[in-house]
Amino acid sequence: MTRRTLTAVALATVLALVAGCSGGIAATKLEPRLSPPAITRPGVLRAAIDLNYPPFGGTVKGQHVGLDVDVAAAIAEQLGLKLEIVDATPAGGADLAHNSKVDIVLGGLTVEQSVSLQLAYAGTYVTDSSAVFGSDVASLTLGDLSKKRIAVQMGSASYWFLLDKYGEGPLVVKPTLLEAMQAVAAGKADIIAGDALVAPYIGRQVTGLKYGGQLAAAYPIGVGVATDKAKLEAEVRSILDKLSSQGVLETLRRKWAGDLPRFTVPASDASSDTSATPEATATP
């Protein structure tokens, strides 16, 4: 998918910057709470994570890192299981889950994706959106960006949103999100529009850009499981609620995306997820 396109150098650089930050979740020894057939292998939680989609997943010096890796590790710990990561997109992870090769699917999985991939949506751990960033955002009017030169990644959600609203005129189209951000830093565009979680993470390489506001409605991102794994689904949902109430999910969000405000999710999307993660209904 185009929204996941990043250069290998960019991926390695930004992952290395934060992989060791904000130490891990405090270890607690637990007896396994699940066993087959609720999970695929005794004592192990197998998680499908896209390791080419930072800040959700990546690899640095042979170590798997990212928001999804941390979330999966926290879930595994709460279940008293050892985590095993399988590199897969949500679509690939769904196939593996249907064939009992993995237990949970992450990788930026939305509610809509879980439905189309025939997965049970087991709860939200973060929300995402399209947003704008720039060096001077104090006077930015999000309702009318037609007079701004807007750098955007070709084929991204932000690209299609802005193309539909303003046409091609104000768009400065680049092949990758990083190149779009660099265009703003170089003065070739006024602002950049992109994935609200990915952009500030990639933007650690580009100085001087600030968050300018949410461009479109936000959407929940969560964990999927096979539809015949009701016990696993219930356990994961309960754990995500617990991690949310303890502030763990917010800590992980800030670790990988910085001090962004919480994004506004339409009431219909928030109500479709019965887990109580605070971001699901919060406003910036």
DARAPE-V251415 format. One record per residue. N is the residue number from 1. OMEGA is omega in whole degrees, -180 to 180 (none if undefined). D_LAST is the distance of its C-alpha to the last C-alpha in Angstrom with 2 decimals. Layout:
n & omega & d_last
N & OMEGA & D_LAST
N & OMEGA & D_LAST
//
This chain:
n & omega & d_last
1 & -176 & 28.00
2 & -177 & 27.10
3 & -179 & 23.46
4 & -173 & 24.98
5 & 176 & 27.42
6 & 176 & 27.63
7 & -180 & 30.74
8 & 180 & 32.37
9 & 180 & 32.31
10 & 180 & 28.59
11 & -177 & 27.98
12 & -176 & 30.36
13 & -176 & 29.16
14 & 177 & 25.46
15 & -179 & 26.20
16 & -178 & 28.72
17 & -173 & 26.33
18 & -174 & 24.18
19 & -177 & 26.42
20 & -176 & 27.77
21 & 172 & 24.74
22 & -174 & 23.36
23 & -174 & 26.45
24 & 178 & 26.66
25 & -179 & 26.23
26 & -176 & 29.07
27 & 175 & 32.01
28 & -179 & 33.39
29 & -180 & 36.61
30 & 172 & 36.54
31 & 179 & 39.18
32 & 180 & 38.32
33 & -180 & 36.73
34 & 176 & 37.48
35 & 177 & 40.52
36 & 12 & 41.81
37 & 179 & 41.51
38 & 175 & 37.92
39 & -172 & 37.49
40 & -178 & 39.62
41 & -180 & 41.26
42 & 174 & 42.15
43 & -174 & 40.03
44 & 170 & 37.69
45 & -179 & 34.25
46 & -175 & 34.24
47 & 174 & 30.84
48 & -178 & 30.53
49 & 177 & 28.05
50 & -176 & 27.90
51 & 175 & 28.97
52 & -175 & 28.55
53 & 179 & 24.79
54 & 5 & 22.99
55 & -179 & 20.80
56 & -180 & 21.54
57 & 178 & 25.25
58 & 180 & 27.97
59 & 178 & 31.21
60 & 179 & 32.16
61 & 176 & 35.79
62 & -179 & 36.41
63 & 176 & 33.48
64 & -178 & 30.76
65 & 177 & 27.29
66 & 179 & 23.68
67 & -179 & 20.72
68 & 179 & 22.80
69 & 180 & 25.80
70 & 179 & 24.15
71 & 179 & 22.80
72 & 178 & 26.26
73 & 179 & 27.97
74 & 178 & 26.13
75 & -180 & 27.08
76 & 179 & 30.63
77 & -180 & 30.96
78 & 178 & 30.00
79 & -178 & 32.56
80 & -176 & 35.16
81 & 173 & 35.60
82 & -179 & 36.03
83 & 173 & 33.49
84 & -175 & 34.95
85 & 175 & 32.87
86 & -178 & 34.04
87 & -179 & 32.79
88 & 171 & 31.85
89 & 176 & 29.37
90 & 180 & 27.94
91 & 177 & 30.93
92 & 178 & 33.38
93 & 178 & 31.90
94 & 178 & 32.27
95 & 179 & 35.93
96 & 180 & 36.44
97 & 179 & 34.91
98 & -179 & 37.15
99 & 176 & 40.10
100 & 177 & 39.29
101 & 173 & 38.75
102 & -178 & 35.22
103 & -178 & 33.43
104 & -178 & 29.70
105 & 175 & 27.95
106 & 177 & 24.73
107 & -179 & 24.07
108 & -176 & 20.79
109 & 177 & 22.14
110 & 177 & 20.29
111 & -180 & 21.37
112 & 178 & 23.26
113 & -178 & 25.01
114 & 178 & 26.08
115 & -177 & 27.67
116 & 180 & 29.45
117 & 179 & 30.63
118 & 174 & 31.83
119 & 171 & 29.88
120 & 180 & 28.56
121 & -170 & 24.79
122 & 175 & 24.76
123 & -176 & 21.11
124 & 173 & 17.71
125 & 177 & 16.93
126 & 171 & 13.84
127 & -177 & 11.77
128 & -180 & 12.17
129 & 166 & 11.86
130 & -178 & 13.47
131 & 178 & 12.02
132 & 180 & 13.93
133 & 178 & 15.23
134 & 179 & 17.93
135 & 178 & 19.95
136 & -176 & 19.24
137 & -176 & 15.81
138 & -177 & 15.91
139 & -176 & 17.68
140 & 176 & 16.14
141 & -175 & 15.92
142 & -179 & 14.12
143 & -180 & 16.21
144 & 179 & 19.38
145 & -172 & 19.93
146 & -179 & 23.57
147 & 178 & 24.98
148 & 170 & 23.25
149 & -171 & 24.90
150 & 176 & 22.41
151 & -175 & 23.40
152 & 178 & 22.76
153 & 179 & 24.42
154 & 175 & 27.11
155 & 180 & 26.52
156 & 177 & 22.90
157 & 179 & 20.40
158 & 178 & 19.00
159 & -178 & 22.65
160 & 179 & 23.48
161 & -177 & 20.45
162 & 178 & 21.34
163 & 180 & 25.04
164 & -175 & 24.84
165 & -173 & 22.96
166 & -173 & 24.84
167 & -176 & 27.79
168 & -171 & 29.10
169 & -175 & 29.49
170 & -173 & 26.42
171 & 171 & 26.02
172 & -169 & 27.31
173 & -180 & 27.80
174 & -178 & 28.32
175 & -180 & 29.53
176 & 178 & 26.93
177 & 180 & 23.35
178 & 179 & 24.82
179 & 176 & 27.23
180 & 179 & 24.57
181 & 179 & 22.76
182 & 177 & 26.21
183 & 177 & 26.97
184 & -180 & 24.21
185 & -179 & 25.44
186 & 179 & 28.93
187 & 180 & 28.17
188 & 175 & 29.02
189 & -178 & 25.64
190 & -179 & 22.97
191 & 174 & 19.81
192 & 176 & 19.31
193 & -178 & 17.44
194 & 179 & 17.25
195 & -172 & 15.88
196 & 179 & 12.51
197 & -176 & 14.01
198 & -174 & 17.53
199 & -180 & 17.25
200 & 178 & 16.11
201 & 176 & 18.64
202 & -178 & 21.36
203 & 174 & 20.36
204 & 177 & 21.72
205 & -175 & 24.97
206 & -175 & 23.88
207 & 170 & 23.45
208 & -179 & 21.61
209 & -178 & 18.69
210 & 177 & 15.14
211 & -178 & 11.76
212 & 177 & 11.65
213 & 180 & 8.81
214 & -175 & 8.51
215 & -176 & 12.06
216 & 179 & 12.60
217 & 179 & 11.68
218 & -179 & 10.86
219 & -180 & 13.72
220 & 173 & 14.84
221 & -174 & 17.23
222 & -173 & 19.90
223 & 177 & 23.55
224 & 175 & 26.49
225 & 177 & 30.00
226 & -175 & 33.21
227 & 179 & 33.54
228 & -179 & 36.66
229 & -175 & 35.00
230 & -179 & 33.82
231 & 178 & 34.37
232 & 179 & 32.40
233 & -179 & 29.52
234 & 180 & 29.49
235 & -179 & 29.69
236 & 180 & 26.84
237 & 180 & 24.56
238 & -180 & 25.61
239 & 179 & 25.09
240 & 176 & 21.53
241 & 180 & 20.78
242 & -180 & 22.60
243 & 177 & 20.89
244 & -177 & 17.45
245 & 179 & 18.73
246 & -180 & 20.29
247 & -177 & 17.21
248 & -178 & 19.10
249 & 178 & 16.75
250 & 177 & 13.87
251 & 179 & 16.67
252 & 177 & 17.84
253 & -180 & 14.56
254 & 178 & 14.41
255 & -172 & 18.12
256 & -177 & 18.00
257 & 179 & 14.82
258 & -173 & 14.24
259 & 176 & 11.43
260 & 173 & 8.62
261 & 174 & 4.97
262 & -174 & 4.83
263 & -179 & 5.44
264 & 177 & 6.52
265 & 177 & 10.18
266 & -176 & 12.91
267 & -178 & 14.64
268 & 178 & 17.80
269 & -180 & 16.56
270 & -177 & 14.96
271 & 180 & 18.20
272 & 179 & 20.36
273 & -174 & 19.59
274 & 175 & 21.11
275 & -171 & 19.86
276 & 178 & 17.48
277 & -171 & 15.07
278 & -178 & 11.97
279 & -174 & 9.61
280 & -179 & 11.57
281 & -175 & 10.13
282 & 176 & 6.81
283 & -179 & 3.82
284 & none & 0.00
//
